[in-house]
Amino acid sequence: RVILSRNGTLDKFIGDALMCFWNAPLDITHHETEALAAALNIRKALGELHPTLMKRYGVEINTGMGLHTGVCRVGNMGSDDIFDYTIIGDSVNLASRLESLTKYYGLQLLVSEQMLAGIKPGQQVQEIDCVRVKGKDEPVRIFTVYADTDPSIEKQVNQYNDALALYKEMAFKQSADQFEALASAHPESKLYAIYLDRCRVFADSPPEEGWDGRFQGGNYVDEAV
């Protein structure tokens, strides 16, 4: 219902996953903003459901969502006997890769840089990483988005941005100190622990000149499947 209320097209169920898209079969103005709103509303709805689910069944439902925008082929795919209205293309594959990466980073939502460019400003955005996903030669910058400008989230994101800036400048020891403080204050965060491990690796073995920000080694899957 959340997807349909934000003008999305529900494509199919894939196991416990949902595949959906915007801007087809009808043109949707600001479809990137609509897609992001749907993702944030899904996250909010699940947060409201968690107390009931925990009380009744002792479980929570957690999600990972990947959003990307780009050119796709859309229409009835298949044969004269069996066909399916769906989308295919490289952009679809990238959205799927982003969804799979949410597990690695411990985040509910990942969006591509292209997606972010089409979204109306107003949300709290956090840069996450620069990755090379399967099927892409060039690294992709990925982000997460928060629904509201929460002062506590804003402060945490600002601290993270300072640490990330040092990381990009190859000041790995100073960056490690900041990520260690963040990981200590937020032990539930996979992201801060990931960057702390990377800083320690790079402090001992710095990358070469021209480094594009990617990390290879350890338990990091550089080429996401």
C-alpha positions as CSV (number, residue, x, y, z in Angstrom):
1,R,0.0,0.0,0.0
2,V,2.9,2.4,0.7
3,I,4.4,1.8,-2.7
4,L,1.1,2.3,-4.5
5,S,0.3,5.4,-2.5
6,R,3.5,7.0,-3.8
7,N,2.7,6.2,-7.4
8,G,4.9,3.2,-7.6
9,T,4.3,0.1,-9.8
10,L,4.6,-3.2,-7.9
11,D,6.5,-5.5,-10.3
12,K,6.8,-8.8,-8.4
13,F,7.5,-10.7,-5.2
14,I,10.9,-12.5,-5.3
15,G,10.9,-14.7,-2.2
16,D,10.7,-12.3,0.7
17,A,11.6,-9.3,-1.5
18,L,9.5,-6.8,-3.4
19,M,10.6,-5.3,-6.8
20,C,8.9,-2.1,-7.8
21,F,9.6,0.9,-10.1
22,W,8.4,4.3,-10.9
23,N,7.7,6.4,-14.1
24,A,6.0,3.5,-16.0
25,P,3.5,2.8,-17.4
26,L,2.6,6.4,-16.7
27,D,5.0,9.3,-16.5
28,I,5.5,10.3,-12.8
29,T,6.8,13.8,-12.0
30,H,9.7,13.7,-9.6
31,H,9.6,9.9,-9.5
32,E,12.9,9.7,-7.6
33,T,11.4,11.8,-4.8
34,E,8.3,9.5,-4.8
35,A,10.5,6.4,-4.6
36,L,12.5,7.8,-1.7
37,A,9.3,8.8,0.1
38,A,8.0,5.2,-0.3
39,A,11.2,3.8,1.1
40,L,11.2,6.1,4.1
41,N,7.5,5.4,4.7
42,I,8.0,1.7,4.6
43,R,10.8,2.1,7.2
44,K,8.4,4.2,9.4
45,A,5.5,1.7,9.0
46,L,7.7,-1.2,10.1
47,G,9.0,0.7,13.1
48,E,5.4,1.2,14.2
49,L,4.7,-2.5,13.6
50,H,7.7,-3.8,15.6
51,P,6.1,-3.5,19.1
52,T,3.1,-5.5,18.1
53,L,5.1,-8.1,16.3
54,M,7.5,-8.4,19.2
55,K,4.6,-8.7,21.7
56,R,2.7,-11.3,19.7
57,Y,5.4,-13.3,18.1
58,G,8.7,-12.3,19.6
59,V,10.2,-11.3,16.2
60,E,10.9,-8.1,14.2
61,I,10.8,-7.6,10.5
62,N,13.9,-5.8,9.2
63,T,14.4,-4.6,5.6
64,G,17.1,-3.6,3.2
65,M,16.2,-1.3,0.3
66,G,18.2,-0.2,-2.7
67,L,17.3,2.7,-4.9
68,H,18.8,3.7,-8.3
69,T,17.5,5.8,-11.2
70,G,18.5,5.3,-14.9
71,V,17.3,4.2,-18.3
72,C,15.6,0.8,-18.4
73,R,13.7,-1.3,-20.9
74,V,10.1,-1.7,-19.7
75,G,7.2,-3.6,-21.2
76,N,5.7,-7.1,-21.7
77,M,8.7,-9.5,-21.6
78,G,8.4,-13.1,-22.6
79,S,6.6,-14.9,-25.4
80,D,3.1,-15.1,-27.0
81,D,2.2,-17.7,-24.4
82,I,3.7,-16.3,-21.2
83,F,4.6,-12.7,-20.7
84,D,5.3,-10.4,-17.8
85,Y,5.2,-6.6,-17.6
86,T,8.5,-5.7,-16.0
87,I,11.8,-3.8,-16.4
88,I,15.2,-5.0,-17.3
89,G,18.6,-3.3,-17.7
90,D,21.8,-2.3,-16.1
91,S,20.1,0.2,-13.8
92,V,17.8,-2.5,-12.5
93,N,20.8,-4.6,-11.7
94,L,22.5,-1.8,-9.8
95,A,19.4,-1.2,-7.6
96,S,19.5,-4.9,-6.8
97,R,23.3,-4.7,-5.9
98,L,22.6,-1.8,-3.6
99,E,19.9,-3.8,-1.8
100,S,22.3,-6.7,-1.2
101,L,24.9,-4.3,0.2
102,T,22.5,-3.1,3.0
103,K,23.3,-6.3,4.9
104,Y,27.0,-5.6,4.7
105,Y,26.7,-2.1,6.0
106,G,23.9,-2.8,8.5
107,L,21.7,-0.1,7.0
108,Q,18.1,-0.2,5.9
109,L,18.5,2.0,2.8
110,L,21.2,2.7,0.2
111,V,20.8,5.1,-2.7
112,S,23.1,5.8,-5.6
113,E,24.6,9.2,-6.4
114,Q,22.4,9.4,-9.5
115,M,19.3,8.7,-7.4
116,L,20.3,11.4,-5.0
117,A,20.7,14.0,-7.8
118,G,17.0,13.6,-8.7
119,I,15.7,14.0,-5.1
120,K,14.3,17.2,-3.7
121,P,16.5,18.6,-0.9
122,G,15.3,18.5,2.7
123,Q,16.4,15.1,4.0
124,Q,19.5,14.3,6.1
125,V,21.9,12.5,3.7
126,Q,24.9,10.5,4.7
127,E,27.6,9.4,2.3
128,I,28.4,5.7,2.9
129,D,31.1,4.5,0.6
130,C,32.6,4.2,-2.9
131,V,32.2,0.7,-4.2
132,R,32.6,-1.2,-7.4
133,V,29.7,-3.5,-7.9
134,K,29.5,-6.5,-10.2
135,G,28.9,-5.4,-13.8
136,K,30.3,-1.9,-13.3
137,D,33.9,-0.9,-14.1
138,E,33.7,2.5,-12.4
139,P,33.1,2.8,-8.6
140,V,29.7,4.0,-7.5
141,R,29.2,6.4,-4.6
142,I,26.4,5.3,-2.3
143,F,24.5,7.1,0.4
144,T,21.8,6.6,3.0
145,V,18.9,9.0,3.8
146,Y,17.1,9.8,7.0
147,A,13.5,10.9,7.0
148,D,13.8,13.9,9.4
149,T,16.5,16.2,10.5
150,D,16.9,14.7,14.0
151,P,19.4,16.7,16.0
152,S,21.0,13.5,17.4
153,I,21.3,12.0,13.9
154,E,22.6,15.3,12.5
155,K,25.3,15.5,15.2
156,Q,26.3,11.8,14.5
157,V,26.4,12.3,10.8
158,N,28.6,15.5,11.2
159,Q,31.0,13.5,13.3
160,Y,31.1,10.7,10.8
161,N,31.6,13.2,7.9
162,D,34.7,14.6,9.7
163,A,36.1,11.1,10.1
164,L,35.3,10.2,6.5
165,A,37.0,13.4,5.2
166,L,40.2,12.4,7.1
167,Y,39.9,8.9,5.6
168,K,39.6,10.3,2.0
169,E,42.7,12.5,2.8
170,M,44.6,9.3,3.7
171,A,45.0,10.5,7.3
172,F,44.2,7.0,8.5
173,K,45.5,7.2,12.1
174,Q,43.5,10.4,12.8
175,S,40.5,8.9,11.0
176,A,40.8,5.7,13.1
177,D,40.7,7.7,16.3
178,Q,37.4,9.3,15.3
179,F,35.8,6.1,14.0
180,E,36.9,4.4,17.2
181,A,35.0,7.0,19.2
182,L,32.0,6.6,17.0
183,A,32.1,2.8,17.2
184,S,32.4,3.0,21.0
185,A,29.4,5.4,21.3
186,H,27.4,3.3,18.8
187,P,28.4,-0.3,19.2
188,E,25.4,-1.4,17.2
189,S,26.7,0.3,14.0
190,K,28.4,-2.0,11.5
191,L,29.5,1.1,9.4
192,Y,31.8,2.6,12.0
193,A,33.4,-0.8,12.8
194,I,34.0,-1.3,9.0
195,Y,35.8,2.0,8.6
196,L,37.8,1.5,11.8
197,D,39.1,-1.8,10.5
198,R,39.9,-0.2,7.1
199,C,41.8,2.6,8.7
200,R,43.9,0.2,10.7
201,V,44.7,-1.8,7.5
202,F,45.6,1.4,5.6
203,A,47.7,2.8,8.4
204,D,50.0,-0.2,8.1
205,S,49.7,-0.5,4.3
206,P,48.7,2.9,2.7
207,P,47.1,2.8,-0.8
208,E,48.9,4.0,-3.8
209,E,48.7,7.6,-5.2
210,G,45.5,8.1,-7.2
211,W,43.5,6.0,-4.8
212,D,39.8,6.3,-5.6
213,G,38.5,5.6,-2.0
214,R,37.8,1.9,-2.6
215,F,38.9,-0.8,-0.1
216,Q,40.0,-4.3,-1.0
217,G,40.9,-6.9,1.6
218,G,39.8,-8.2,4.9
219,N,36.2,-9.3,5.0
220,Y,35.1,-6.6,2.5
221,V,33.5,-7.8,-0.7
222,D,34.7,-5.2,-3.1
223,E,32.8,-6.6,-6.0
224,A,29.2,-6.9,-4.6
225,V,27.2,-9.9,-5.9
